[in-house]
Amino acid sequence: MSIKIGDVSKLFGLPVETIRFYEAENIINPKRDTASNYRVYETWDILKLMECIKYRNYDIAVKDVSKCMNVEPIDFYIQCLTKKQEQLTEDLRYNALLHKKLDNYIKTLKTVKLNLNNFWVKIVPKQYCFPVLSSGSHDLYDDMEPKSDLFPIWTSHLNFVDMALSIPKEDFFSRNEDRFQWVYLIESDYAEQLRSPYIL
């Protein structure tokens, strides 16, 4: 079998430039037709390209793909695969945590209409909080906290964070709004599993 680069591009859905890049990285080494000087890809080139695509699907960097295929012993390939596996494990852990948060969030949203204009008391899990806004009288707000170094850390976890109005227990019935605060809240379980030392 001997085919040209355009046919290889169609066969694998790869841009011609990508195939040439793989050649430059010594992953494939097609010969050139002596008459036309065009690259021609033989069976062995196609098999090596398939192997390269498999490695790239594991998120192995192109330079490391070249090492796996040409230079390094099998231990290097194992190391690359282990790194990818560890990343997948972390992604699974994070997505499982996010799934739990979304499940709780959906349940809360489904009861919003039932709870309008009502107050209720419930026991909640331990939470960490971060002050965001200080409340003044008549819903006027000042002293936002973006200047804090912790602000971007908390906002990077907004899919696990809730916004709440924090009212000191002694001011709950007196309505002393000068001491009300809007805060970010995150359940301790989420905070601990996100492993952010700046939140804990």
Backbone torsions as a table, in degrees:
resi	resn	phi	psi	omega
1	MET	NA	137.0	178.5
2	SER	-149.8	114.6	-177.2
3	ILE	-130.1	162.3	-177.3
4	LYS	-89.7	168.4	-174.0
5	ILE	-63.0	-34.2	179.4
6	GLY	-63.8	-38.4	178.7
7	ASP	-70.2	-37.1	176.8
8	VAL	-64.0	-40.1	178.4
9	SER	-59.1	-45.8	179.0
10	LYS	-67.8	-37.4	-177.0
11	LEU	-61.4	-40.4	-175.4
12	PHE	-108.8	-3.6	-177.5
13	GLY	66.7	32.6	179.6
14	LEU	-107.0	140.2	173.5
15	PRO	-61.4	147.3	177.8
16	VAL	-56.5	-38.6	-178.6
17	GLU	-61.7	-36.3	179.3
18	THR	-66.5	-42.3	179.1
19	ILE	-62.7	-41.7	178.3
20	ARG	-66.2	-34.3	177.0
21	PHE	-64.2	-42.2	177.2
22	TYR	-61.7	-35.8	177.1
23	GLU	-66.2	-42.6	179.5
24	ALA	-62.6	-30.0	179.4
25	GLU	-87.3	8.6	176.4
26	ASN	64.6	28.7	176.1
27	ILE	-84.9	-39.8	173.6
28	ILE	-126.4	153.0	-177.4
29	ASN	-137.2	71.3	-179.0
30	PRO	-68.2	148.6	175.8
31	LYS	-82.5	169.0	176.6
32	ARG	-112.3	137.4	176.1
33	ASP	-64.1	127.9	-175.5
34	THR	-65.0	-28.9	-177.7
35	ALA	-81.4	-44.5	-174.5
36	SER	-102.1	-17.0	-175.4
37	ASN	67.7	12.9	174.5
38	TYR	-78.8	149.6	173.1
39	ARG	-66.4	139.7	173.4
40	VAL	-127.3	132.0	-175.1
41	TYR	-105.0	121.4	-178.7
42	GLU	-100.0	178.1	-174.8
43	THR	-53.2	-43.8	-178.3
44	TRP	-64.5	-36.9	177.2
45	ASP	-64.0	-40.8	179.9
46	ILE	-65.2	-41.7	179.3
47	LEU	-64.7	-40.0	178.4
48	LYS	-67.6	-36.7	177.9
49	LEU	-66.1	-39.9	176.4
50	MET	-61.4	-41.1	178.3
51	GLU	-64.4	-41.3	177.9
52	CYS	-61.0	-44.6	-179.5
53	ILE	-62.0	-39.5	177.9
54	LYS	-61.4	-45.9	179.5
55	TYR	-62.2	-41.6	-179.5
56	ARG	-65.5	-33.7	176.9
57	ASN	-66.5	-19.1	173.3
58	TYR	-88.7	7.4	-179.2
59	ASP	65.6	26.9	174.0
60	ILE	-80.2	131.0	-178.5
61	ALA	-60.8	148.8	-175.9
62	VAL	-56.6	-43.2	179.7
63	LYS	-62.7	-34.8	177.5
64	ASP	-74.5	-31.6	174.4
65	VAL	-59.6	-45.1	179.1
66	SER	-60.6	-40.9	178.2
67	LYS	-64.9	-43.4	179.7
68	CYS	-59.0	-38.8	-172.7
69	MET	-87.4	-19.9	-171.2
70	ASN	-126.6	-30.1	-167.2
71	VAL	-122.2	-58.2	-168.4
72	GLU	-75.5	152.9	174.4
73	PRO	-71.0	173.9	-175.3
74	ILE	-61.3	-26.3	179.8
75	ASP	-60.3	-32.3	178.7
76	PHE	-67.1	-41.1	177.9
77	TYR	-63.5	-42.2	177.3
78	ILE	-60.3	-40.8	178.9
79	GLN	-62.4	-42.5	178.8
80	CYS	-64.0	-42.8	-179.5
81	LEU	-68.1	-37.5	179.0
82	THR	-63.6	-40.5	177.4
83	LYS	-60.3	-43.8	178.3
84	LYS	-65.0	-41.2	-180.0
85	GLN	-62.8	-40.8	178.3
86	GLU	-63.4	-38.2	177.6
87	GLN	-65.6	-41.1	178.0
88	LEU	-64.4	-38.9	177.4
89	THR	-61.7	-42.6	178.4
90	GLU	-65.8	-40.2	178.2
91	ASP	-63.7	-40.8	178.6
92	LEU	-63.1	-43.5	179.7
93	ARG	-62.3	-45.5	-179.8
94	TYR	-64.1	-44.8	-177.9
95	ASN	-67.6	-33.6	175.7
96	ALA	-65.3	-39.5	177.6
97	LEU	-65.6	-43.3	179.0
98	LEU	-65.6	-37.0	177.4
99	HIS	-61.2	-42.5	178.8
100	LYS	-63.2	-44.0	-179.9
101	LYS	-62.7	-45.1	-179.8
102	LEU	-63.3	-38.4	178.7
103	ASP	-60.7	-45.5	178.9
104	ASN	-67.3	-37.7	-179.2
105	TYR	-65.6	-43.7	179.0
106	ILE	-61.6	-42.7	179.2
107	LYS	-62.0	-39.6	178.5
108	THR	-65.3	-44.7	-178.5
109	LEU	-64.2	-32.1	-179.4
110	LYS	-68.3	-19.3	-179.4
111	THR	-103.1	2.5	-176.2
112	VAL	-56.7	-49.2	-177.2
113	LYS	-61.6	-33.6	-179.7
114	LEU	-71.0	-26.2	-174.5
115	ASN	-99.6	1.0	179.8
116	LEU	-59.0	135.6	178.5
117	ASN	63.4	20.8	178.4
118	ASN	-124.6	155.2	171.6
119	PHE	-115.7	145.3	174.4
120	TRP	-147.5	157.1	-179.1
121	VAL	-116.8	135.3	176.2
122	LYS	-148.5	154.8	176.1
123	ILE	-83.1	127.7	-179.3
124	VAL	-117.6	158.6	177.2
125	PRO	-63.6	161.6	175.8
126	LYS	-55.3	138.5	-178.0
127	GLN	-133.2	155.4	170.7
128	TYR	-106.1	147.3	-179.2
129	CYS	-132.6	157.3	178.7
130	PHE	-140.0	121.8	-177.9
131	PRO	-69.0	133.0	-178.3
132	VAL	-113.8	-47.4	-177.5
133	LEU	-133.5	139.4	169.6
134	SER	-95.2	137.5	-177.8
135	SER	-96.7	135.4	171.3
136	GLY	-105.1	-170.0	-179.5
137	SER	-69.9	150.2	174.4
138	HIS	58.2	40.2	176.1
139	ASP	60.2	31.1	173.3
140	LEU	-95.3	132.3	-173.8
141	TYR	-117.7	143.7	175.8
142	ASP	-146.9	178.4	175.2
143	ASP	57.9	49.8	171.7
144	MET	-67.0	155.8	-170.8
145	GLU	-109.2	31.1	179.6
146	PRO	-66.1	-16.9	179.1
147	LYS	-70.6	-17.3	179.5
148	SER	-70.6	140.4	177.0
149	ASP	-64.1	-21.8	-178.5
150	LEU	-81.7	-18.9	-175.6
151	PHE	-56.4	-51.0	-179.5
152	PRO	-66.8	-25.6	178.3
153	ILE	-69.2	-44.5	177.7
154	TRP	-65.9	-42.7	-177.5
155	THR	-69.3	-20.0	175.9
156	SER	-71.4	-11.8	179.3
157	HIS	-115.1	28.4	-173.5
158	LEU	-59.6	-26.4	178.8
159	ASN	-70.4	-10.1	174.8
160	PHE	-112.9	0.0	-172.5
161	VAL	-107.3	143.0	174.1
162	ASP	-114.2	154.9	176.1
163	MET	-103.1	135.9	-178.6
164	ALA	-146.7	156.0	175.3
165	LEU	-93.4	117.8	-179.9
166	SER	-93.6	122.1	-179.1
167	ILE	-120.9	120.4	176.3
168	PRO	-55.3	140.6	-175.1
169	LYS	-55.5	-38.6	-177.4
170	GLU	-71.9	-15.9	-179.8
171	ASP	-103.2	5.3	-172.8
172	PHE	-61.8	-39.6	-178.2
173	PHE	-98.9	-20.0	-178.7
174	SER	-81.5	-16.9	179.0
175	ARG	59.4	41.1	176.0
176	ASN	-78.5	87.6	-171.4
177	GLU	-67.3	-17.0	-179.5
178	ASP	-64.0	-19.5	-178.1
179	ARG	-108.2	5.2	175.1
180	PHE	-72.8	148.0	177.3
181	GLN	-140.7	139.1	167.9
182	TRP	-87.0	131.6	-175.7
183	VAL	-132.2	154.6	165.2
184	TYR	-82.5	137.7	176.1
185	LEU	-124.3	141.0	173.0
186	ILE	-141.4	132.1	178.7
187	GLU	-63.2	143.1	-176.2
188	SER	-58.7	-34.4	-179.8
189	ASP	-61.2	-44.3	178.5
190	TYR	-67.0	-45.5	-177.7
191	ALA	-59.9	-43.1	-178.4
192	GLU	-67.5	-39.5	-179.3
193	GLN	-76.0	-23.7	174.2
194	LEU	-76.7	-14.4	173.4
195	ARG	59.2	40.2	177.6
196	SER	-98.8	108.1	-178.6
197	PRO	-67.1	-15.8	-178.6
198	TYR	-83.8	-12.1	177.6
199	ILE	-99.5	-37.6	-176.8
200	LEU	-67.7	NA	NA
